[in-house]
Amino acid sequence: MAVREIVDVGDTHEMARDLAEVLPVRVRAPFTASFIRSARLYDEFVHRLVFAVCRASGLAAAVGGAPGTSDEIMARAGLEAGRARMPVDWILRRLSHRGILEQADGEGRPRFRLRAGVPELDPGSVLEAQRREDATWLPSYVLAETVAQDYPAFLRGERTGEEILFSPTRLRLWMDFFSNTNPLYAVNNLVGAGAAQEWLPPAPLTIVELGGGLGSGAAALLEGLRREGRWPDIHEYRFTELVPAFLRRGQHALQTRCPDASFLKFGALDMNLPFETQGVLPRSASLVYAVNTLHVARDLDFTLREIFDVLAPGGRLVVSECIRTTPAQAIYVEFIFNLMETFRTPVLHPTYRPNGGFLTPEQWRGAMDAAGFVEVAVLPDIAAMRARFPDFNVGAVGATRPA
Ligand SMILES: C[S@@+](CC[C@H](N)C(=O)[O-])C[C@H]1O[C@@H](n2cnc3c(N)ncnc32)[C@H](O)[C@@H]1O
C-alpha cells in the first residue's frame, strides 16, 4: 500500500526573501512563499505519479536488473521505443536526480540501475496538502493525474499522446490549466507581460501574438499595458492560434474581458508555415509575443526567421517560456508535455536545439542570434540566478530586429 509520507518543502519564506532580492520588480510579485510551497508540493506530486507509472508500465522491473541505457530498459519493459524514448529518458533522469537510480556515464550514454526499489508513496496526501495550502493549484493536479492514468498505454504505443491530451472531453482540463486563476500557469503570463512592458519602447504598438490559445497570456499583457497607461498606444493586437477550438474560446474570453479593445483582431496562424501567406505581412509588427509556444515550433530556426521578417526594424520579439537551468534538467510539467509529438520531435540543431522540449538560456540565445536578432536578453536572468535557484524555470526571452 502507498505510504502517506509527510512532504518537507523546506523554508520557503527564506527562499521567497532571497528570490525577492534578485528578481526584477516587474516580475517579482507572484513568487511568494506560498507559491514556492505549492511548486514544491506539485513537484512531489509528479514524483509520486511517476513512481506509479513506473510500476504500471513495467519500467520499475526493467530498471531493477543489470544497469542499462534508457533504450535497453525500454526494450526490457516492452515499450514502444520511438514514442517512449524521450518520456522514459525524462523519467530515468528524474528518478536518478531523486536518488532512486544510480547513474553511471559510460560511452556517452548514461546507464541506470535501481538502488533499492521504486517507492510507493501516496499522491493523494500531497493533493490534500495542496488543497490546504492553496486550492487554486488543483487544475494542475487534475491534469497530471488524468495523464498519469493513460501513461502506460502511451508508453506501450497503444495510444498517442494527442489522443490522451486533446480528446474533446478534456477541453475543460485545458481551460482550467491555461488560466490566470491557475498560479502554476499564470506565472508564465505575468513574467511575459512584465518583460514586454520592461522592453517596449514608448511608441505605438502593433502586436502579433502566436499560439494565443485560450487568451490568458493576452489578457495578462493587455491588463499590464492598461495599468501602465499604454492602452492608447495599441494600434492593433492580432491574436493568432492554430487550434480552431482554442481560437474561438480565446476570442470569446478576450472580447468578454475587454469589450473596449477595438484594436483586437483574431485569426488562425500556424507558426510552422510562412506568415505572409497567412495574412501577417513583413515589417508590420512592433512586437511579436508568445507564451510557452515557440518551444513546439517544428523548426525553431524557420519560425524565428518568419518572426524576424514580420517585425519592423527595431521591433521586439518577447517569448515567455519554461526554461531549463541545465540541459539535463527534468522539469515537472514535462511529465504532461512529453506526450506531445510536437514537443518531443522538433527539427534539431547541434548547439541550440540538441533535443526536443524546453531550452536553456544559452540555447535560446543561440537560436535568436542565428536568426539575426540582436540585444537578446532573458528576464529574469536565469543564467545568473541558477547556481542559487536551480529550479527557477520561468523566464522571458527578448530580442530585437536590428534597425
Ligand atoms: C502553452 S499554449 C499557450 C496558451 C496560451 N498562452 C493561453 O493563455 O491559453 C501553446 C499554444 O500554442 C499553440 N500551437 C501549437 N502549435 C502551434 C503552431 N504550429 N502554430 C501556432 N500555434 C501553435 C497551441 O494550440 C496552444 O494554444
The ligand as an ORCA input file, in Angstrom:
! r2SCAN-3c Opt
* xyz 0 1
  C       1.079     26.770    -23.915
  S      -0.176     27.053    -25.026
  C      -0.423     28.764    -24.904
  C      -1.552     29.069    -24.042
  C      -1.959     30.498    -24.076
  N      -0.911     31.382    -23.663
  C      -3.205     30.694    -23.230
  O      -3.254     31.593    -22.446
  O      -4.134     29.896    -23.374
  C       0.615     26.911    -26.581
  C      -0.305     27.203    -27.717
  O       0.415     27.050    -28.934
  C      -0.495     26.551    -29.895
  N       0.258     25.959    -31.015
  C       0.762     24.713    -31.117
  N       1.353     24.525    -32.310
  C       1.214     25.702    -32.975
  C       1.591     26.137    -34.272
  N       2.219     25.317    -35.116
  N       1.317     27.393    -34.632
  C       0.663     28.225    -33.787
  N       0.258     27.866    -32.536
  C       0.531     26.619    -32.147
  C      -1.324     25.547    -29.115
  O      -2.529     25.261    -29.758
  C      -1.500     26.273    -27.780
  O      -2.661     27.035    -27.748
*
